[in-house]
Amino acid sequence: MAKTHQIDMVSGGLFRKIIIFALPLIATGILQQSFNSVDVAVVGHYAGHRALAAVGSNGMVISTLINLFVGISVGANVVIANYIGQKNEAGIRKAIQTVSVVALISGIALTIIGTTLARPILEMMSTPEDVIDLATLYLRIYFLGMPFMMILNFGAAILRSFGDTRSPFYALIVAGIVNVGLNLLLVVVFGMTVDGVAIATVVSNVVSSALILKILMKRGTPYYVDVKKLEITTSELRKMMKIGIPAGLQGMVFSVANIFVQSSINKFGSDAVAGSAAALNYEYYCYFIISAIAQAAVAFTSQNYGAGNLERCRRVFRYCMILSLIGCGIPNLIISWQNHFFLSIFTSDENVIALGTIRLQYVLMLQFLASSYEISSAAMRGYGYSMTPTVLTIFGTCVLRLVWIFTVLPQHWSLQTLFIVYPVSWVITGTIVIIAYYVVSKKVERRQSIRL
C-alpha cells in the first residue's frame, strides 16, 4: 500500500502530480483544523460564548510554541526529498533516523513549555478575566498531547518526502471520528466544557500518531523506521536545522505578531474574541490550501533540484502559484459572501456573529494574496535558501503589523482598522518575496551552469 502512494516527482507530467500530492494535504489540514473547529462549535453551542472565546483564542499561543518544530519538519522534508532526487539511500536512512529522534524530543519539550507557560502567556495577551481560567485549563490539557502531535507532524513530513500524502490523511480520518465522538460524549453527555474538548483532541492525536507510526515501522518500505537503531547523525541534523530553523523562526515571529493582534482584539471584550475566534476557523481552513500547495512546491522543487532539472523547478513554481491563488481565492469569496451562515455554525449569538463578520470581510476575503509569499518562500527553501524568505517575511508581515498596532490603531480605534493590516501586509510581503525568488533562481542557474 505504501509504495502505491509514492509519486515520481522528477519525470512525467507535473500539474496533475502536484494536484494529487496537494489534495490529501489539504484534506489532512482541514481534518486537523476540524479538531479545533469541532471544539469551538461544541463549546459555542453547549457551553456558552465564554467557553467559545477560551478555546478559540488559544490558536495564536499554540502556533507560536509549535511553529519552530514544525519548521524543522520542513527542513527534514527538504533534506530527505533532496536525497531521493540524488538516489542516495544511505543519506535517506540517516535523515529518517535523525528526524524520528528530533520528533520525540521536541514533543516532550513542548509539553513542558506549554503546560508551564500557559497562564503567563494568556495574561500577557490581556485575555479577558471572564475567559482566562477556562483558556488556561484548555491550553494545559492540549499541550499534554504534544509528543503525539510531533510524531504525527514529523512522520507526515517523512512520508511527504516520498510523495505519500494519503497515509497521513487516512490516519486523520480515523482520529477525526474519534475526536467528534469524544467531544459530544464529554461535553453534551457528561457536561464538561473546555476540559472535555481538550481531552478529545489529545486522544485523537494519540490515535493518529499511532497509525502513522504503524506505517513508518512497516518493513520493506523506503521510509522504514527501526526504533532499535534510532540515532541522531550530526551532519543530517545540521542540514535540517539550516533550512528548518529559519522556517520555524518565521512561523514563530509571525505568530508573535498575531499574538499582539489577538491582544488588541481581547481589549474589545469577550464577544469580539468569540466572533474573531469563529471567523478565524475559516482562515485556517483556507490557509491549508495555500500551505498544502506550498509543501508540494518544497517537495517537488527539492527533488528536481537534487536531480539537476531547473527548468522543471521553474514549472513547479508557476503551477503552484496558479493553483494556490485560485484554490484559496474561491472559498475566500464564498465564505465571505455567506458570512452569517458560516458563523452561525459556531454560535447563535447575533452580536458575536456581527463582530465575526468584520473579520471575514476585512481578512478572509483577501487571504488568497498570501499565496504570493508562501509559494515563493517554499520554492526558495526547495533550493536550500531558507533564511532569505524568513527575513523578508518577518519584515513584511510581522514588523509592519506591530508598527500598525502601535501607531495607526490607537489613532483609529476599531476592529476594522485592526483587521485591514492583514491585506496590506500581504501585498507588501508578496511583492518583495517574489522579487527575491527570481533573484535566487538566477543565482541557482548561474551556479549550475558553472558546474556544468
C-alpha positions in Angstrom: 0.0 0.0 0.0 2.8 2.4 0.9 4.5 2.1 -2.4 1.4 2.8 -4.5 1.1 6.2 -2.6 4.5 7.4 -3.8 4.8 10.0 -6.6 7.6 10.2 -9.2 8.3 13.9 -8.9 11.3 14.1 -11.3 9.7 12.8 -14.5 6.4 12.9 -16.4 3.6 15.5 -16.2 3.7 18.0 -13.3 0.4 19.7 -13.0 -1.6 16.5 -12.3 1.0 15.2 -9.9 1.1 18.4 -7.9 -2.7 18.2 -7.5 -2.5 14.6 -6.5 0.2 15.5 -3.9 -1.7 18.5 -2.6 -5.2 17.3 -2.3 -4.6 14.8 0.5 -2.6 17.5 2.3 -5.5 19.9 2.0 -7.8 17.3 3.4 -5.3 16.5 6.1 -5.0 20.1 7.2 -8.8 20.5 7.1 -9.2 17.5 9.3 -6.5 18.7 11.8 -8.2 22.1 11.9 -11.5 20.4 12.3 -10.3 19.0 15.7 -10.2 22.6 16.9 -13.3 23.7 15.0 -15.4 21.0 16.4 -14.1 22.0 19.9 -15.2 25.6 19.1 -18.6 24.6 17.7 -19.4 22.2 20.6 -18.5 24.6 23.4 -20.0 27.6 21.5 -23.4 25.9 21.4 -23.4 23.9 24.6 -21.1 25.8 27.0 -21.6 29.5 26.0 -19.7 32.2 24.3 -17.1 32.5 27.1 -16.0 28.9 26.6 -16.0 29.6 22.8 -13.7 32.5 23.4 -11.4 30.4 25.7 -10.9 27.7 23.1 -10.8 29.9 20.0 -8.4 32.5 21.4 -5.7 29.9 22.1 -4.8 29.3 18.5 -2.2 32.0 18.4 -0.5 30.7 21.6 -0.4 27.1 20.2 1.0 28.3 16.9 3.7 30.3 18.5 5.0 27.5 20.6 4.9 24.7 18.0 6.0 26.6 14.8 9.7 26.2 15.4 9.4 22.5 15.4 7.0 22.5 12.5 9.7 24.5 10.6 12.3 21.8 11.5 10.0 19.2 9.9 10.0 21.3 6.7 13.8 21.1 6.8 13.6 17.3 7.2 11.2 17.2 4.2 13.7 19.1 2.0 16.8 17.0 3.1 15.1 13.7 2.5 13.5 14.7 -0.8 16.9 16.0 -2.0 18.4 12.6 -1.2 15.6 10.9 -3.1 16.4 13.1 -6.1 20.0 12.0 -5.8 19.1 8.4 -5.2 21.2 8.4 -2.0 19.8 5.6 0.1 22.3 5.9 2.9 21.5 9.6 3.3 17.8 8.8 3.3 18.2 6.3 6.1 20.3 8.6 8.3 17.9 11.5 7.8 14.9 9.4 8.7 16.6 8.1 11.9 17.6 11.7 12.9 14.2 13.2 12.3 12.5 10.5 14.3 14.6 11.3 17.4 14.0 15.0 16.9 10.2 14.4 16.8 10.3 12.7 20.2 12.5 15.3 21.9 10.5 18.2 20.5 7.2 16.8 21.7 8.5 16.4 25.2 9.9 19.9 25.2 6.7 21.4 24.0 4.7 19.6 26.7 6.9 21.1 29.4 7.0 24.6 27.9 3.2 24.7 27.1 1.9 23.5 30.5 4.3 25.8 32.4 3.8 29.0 30.4 0.1 28.7 29.6 -1.3 31.2 32.1 1.6 33.8 31.9 1.2 34.0 28.1 -2.5 34.4 28.3 -2.1 37.1 31.0 0.5 38.9 28.7 -2.1 38.8 25.9 -4.7 40.7 28.1 -7.1 37.8 27.9 -10.4 38.9 29.5 -10.9 37.9 33.2 -14.1 36.0 32.4 -12.2 33.8 29.9 -8.7 33.3 31.3 -9.3 30.4 33.7 -11.1 28.3 31.0 -8.4 29.2 28.4 -5.6 28.1 30.8 -7.3 24.8 31.5 -7.8 24.1 27.8 -4.2 25.0 26.9 -2.6 22.9 29.6 -4.5 19.8 28.7 -3.9 20.4 25.0 -0.1 20.5 25.4 -0.1 17.2 27.2 -0.7 15.7 23.7 2.3 17.4 22.1 4.6 14.3 21.9 1.9 12.6 19.8 1.3 15.7 17.7 5.0 16.0 16.9 5.2 12.3 15.9 2.3 12.9 13.6 3.9 16.1 12.0 7.4 14.7 11.6 6.1 11.3 10.5 3.9 13.0 7.9 7.0 15.0 6.7 8.9 11.8 6.1 6.1 10.4 4.1 5.6 13.6 2.1 9.3 13.4 1.0 8.4 10.2 -0.9 5.2 11.7 -2.3 2.9 9.9 0.1 0.4 12.4 1.3 -2.5 9.9 1.5 -1.4 7.8 4.5 -1.5 10.8 7.0 -4.9 11.7 5.6 -6.3 8.3 6.2 -4.9 8.3 9.8 -6.6 11.6 10.4 -9.9 10.4 9.2 -9.9 7.8 12.0 -8.7 10.4 14.5 -11.3 12.9 13.4 -14.1 10.5 14.0 -12.7 9.8 17.5 -12.4 13.5 18.2 -16.0 14.3 17.2 -17.4 11.3 19.2 -15.5 12.2 22.3 -16.4 15.9 22.1 -20.1 15.1 22.0 -19.8 12.5 24.7 -17.7 14.6 27.2 -19.4 17.9 26.6 -23.0 17.1 25.7 -23.5 13.9 27.8 -21.2 14.4 30.7 -21.5 18.2 30.9 -17.8 19.0 30.7 -16.6 22.3 29.0 -13.2 23.2 27.6 -11.6 20.3 29.5 -13.8 17.9 27.6 -12.9 19.2 24.2 -9.2 19.4 25.1 -9.2 15.7 26.2 -10.9 14.7 23.0 -8.1 16.5 21.0 -5.3 14.8 22.9 -6.9 11.4 22.5 -7.4 12.0 18.7 -3.7 12.9 18.5 -2.7 9.7 20.2 -4.8 7.7 17.7 -3.4 9.5 14.6 0.3 9.3 15.7 -0.1 5.6 16.5 -1.4 4.9 13.0 1.5 7.0 11.4 4.0 5.0 13.5 2.5 1.8 12.3 3.0 2.9 8.7 6.6 4.1 9.3 7.5 0.8 11.1 6.4 -1.4 8.2 9.5 -3.3 7.0 10.4 -3.2 3.3 9.3 0.4 2.8 11.9 3.0 1.8 11.0 5.1 4.8 11.1 2.3 7.3 11.8 3.4 10.9 13.6 0.9 13.1 13.2 2.0 16.7 16.1 -0.1 17.8 18.5 1.9 15.5 17.4 5.4 16.2 20.2 7.9 16.5 21.0 11.5 15.5 23.5 12.0 12.7 25.1 15.4 13.3 25.6 16.2 9.6 22.0 15.4 8.8 20.7 17.4 11.8 22.7 20.4 10.7 21.2 20.2 7.2 17.7 20.0 8.6 18.3 22.9 11.0 19.8 25.1 8.3 16.5 25.0 6.5 14.1 24.2 9.3 15.1 26.8 11.9 14.7 29.8 9.7 11.3 28.4 8.6 10.3 27.8 12.2 11.5 31.2 13.3 9.5 32.8 10.6 6.4 30.9 11.8 7.2 31.8 15.4 7.7 35.5 14.8 4.7 35.5 12.5 2.6 34.1 15.4 4.1 36.6 17.9 2.9 39.4 15.7 -0.6 37.7 15.6 -0.5 37.5 19.4 -0.3 41.3 19.5 -3.2 41.3 17.1 -5.1 38.9 19.4 -4.2 41.1 22.4 -5.8 44.1 20.7 -8.9 42.0 19.9 -9.1 41.0 23.6 -9.4 44.7 24.5 -12.7 44.8 22.6 -14.3 42.3 25.0 -15.2 38.6 25.1 -17.9 39.0 22.3 -15.2 40.3 19.9 -12.9 37.5 21.0 -15.6 34.9 20.3 -16.5 36.4 17.0 -12.9 36.6 15.8 -12.3 33.0 17.0 -15.3 31.8 15.0 -14.1 33.6 11.8 -10.5 32.5 12.3 -11.5 28.9 11.8 -12.3 29.7 8.1 -8.9 31.5 7.7 -7.2 28.3 8.9 -9.3 26.1 6.6 -8.4 28.3 3.6 -4.8 28.7 4.6 -4.4 24.9 4.5 -5.0 25.1 0.8 -2.0 27.5 0.4 0.1 25.5 2.9 -0.6 22.2 1.1 0.4 23.6 -2.3 3.5 25.3 -0.7 4.5 21.9 0.7 4.1 20.5 -2.8 6.4 23.3 -4.1 9.0 22.4 -1.4 8.9 18.6 -2.2 8.8 18.9 -6.0 11.5 21.6 -6.1 13.8 19.7 -3.7 13.7 16.5 -5.7 14.1 18.2 -9.1 16.9 20.4 -7.8 18.6 17.3 -6.5 18.2 15.7 -9.9 19.6 18.9 -11.6 16.4 19.8 -13.5 16.0 23.6 -13.0 13.5 24.0 -15.9 11.2 21.6 -14.1 11.7 23.6 -10.9 10.5 26.7 -12.6 7.4 25.0 -13.9 6.7 23.8 -10.3 6.7 27.4 -9.1 4.3 28.6 -11.8 1.8 25.7 -11.4 1.9 26.0 -7.6 1.3 29.8 -7.7 -1.7 29.5 -10.0 -3.2 26.6 -8.0 -2.8 28.5 -4.7 -4.3 31.7 -5.9 -7.4 30.1 -7.4 -7.7 27.3 -4.8 -7.7 29.7 -1.9 -9.5 32.6 -3.6 -12.7 30.7 -4.4 -13.5 29.6 -0.9 -12.4 33.0 0.4 -15.1 34.7 -1.7 -17.8 32.1 -1.0 -17.4 32.1 2.8 -17.2 35.9 2.9 -20.4 36.1 0.8 -22.4 33.7 3.0 -20.8 35.0 6.3 -23.9 34.7 8.5 -24.5 31.1 7.6 -20.9 30.0 8.2 -20.5 31.9 11.5 -23.8 30.5 12.8 -22.2 27.1 12.8 -20.2 28.2 15.8 -22.6 30.4 17.7 -26.2 31.6 17.7 -25.3 34.9 19.4 -26.1 37.7 16.8 -23.6 40.2 18.4 -20.8 37.6 18.2 -21.8 36.9 14.5 -21.8 40.6 13.7 -18.3 41.0 15.1 -17.0 37.9 13.4 -18.4 39.2 10.1 -16.0 42.1 10.3 -13.0 39.7 10.3 -14.4 37.7 7.4 -14.9 40.8 5.3 -11.6 42.5 6.0 -9.2 39.5 6.3 -10.6 36.3 4.8 -11.9 37.8 1.6 -8.4 38.7 0.5 -6.5 35.9 2.1 -5.5 34.4 -1.3 -3.0 37.3 -1.5 -0.8 35.4 1.0 -0.1 32.8 -1.8 2.4 35.3 -3.3 5.0 35.0 -0.5 4.1 31.5 0.7 4.7 29.8 -2.6 7.8 31.9 -3.4 9.2 31.1 0.0 8.5 27.4 -0.5 10.3 27.4 -3.8 13.4 29.1 -2.3 13.5 26.6 0.5 13.4 23.8 -2.1 16.6 25.3 -3.5 18.1 25.3 0.0 17.6 29.0 0.6 15.6 29.3 3.9 16.9 32.4 5.6 16.1 34.8 2.7 12.3 34.3 2.8 12.4 34.2 6.6 14.0 37.7 6.9 11.7 39.2 4.2 8.5 37.7 5.6 9.4 38.8 9.1 9.9 42.4 7.9 6.9 42.5 5.5 4.3 40.9 7.8 5.4 40.9 11.5 7.2 44.2 11.7 4.6 46.0 9.7 1.8 44.6 11.8 3.4 45.7 15.0 4.0 49.2 13.7 0.4 49.3 12.6 -0.9 48.2 16.0 1.2 50.7 17.9 0.8 53.7 15.6 -2.3 53.5 13.3 -4.7 51.6 15.5 -4.6 53.9 18.6 -5.5 56.8 16.3 -8.4 55.0 14.6 -9.6 52.5 17.3 -11.8 50.0 15.7 -11.8 46.3 14.6 -11.9 47.4 11.0 -8.7 49.4 11.4 -7.1 46.4 13.2 -8.0 43.8 10.6 -7.1 45.8 7.5 -3.4 45.4 8.4 -3.6 41.8 7.1 -4.2 42.5 3.4 -1.8 45.5 3.5 1.0 43.3 4.8 0.2 40.5 2.3 0.6 42.8 -0.6 3.9 44.3 0.6 5.4 41.0 1.7 4.3 39.2 -1.5 5.9 41.8 -3.7 9.3 41.7 -2.1 9.4 37.9 -1.7 8.5 37.2 -5.3 11.3 39.6 -6.4 13.7 37.6 -4.1 12.6 34.3 -5.6 13.6 35.5 -9.1 17.0 36.7 -7.8 17.6 33.4 -6.1 16.5 31.5 -9.2 19.0 33.3 -11.3 21.7 32.7 -8.8 21.0 28.9 -8.8 21.0 28.9 -12.6 24.4 30.6 -12.7 25.8 28.2 -10.1 24.6 25.1 -12.1 26.0 26.5 -15.4 29.4 26.9 -13.7 29.3 23.3 -12.5 28.4 22.1 -16.0 
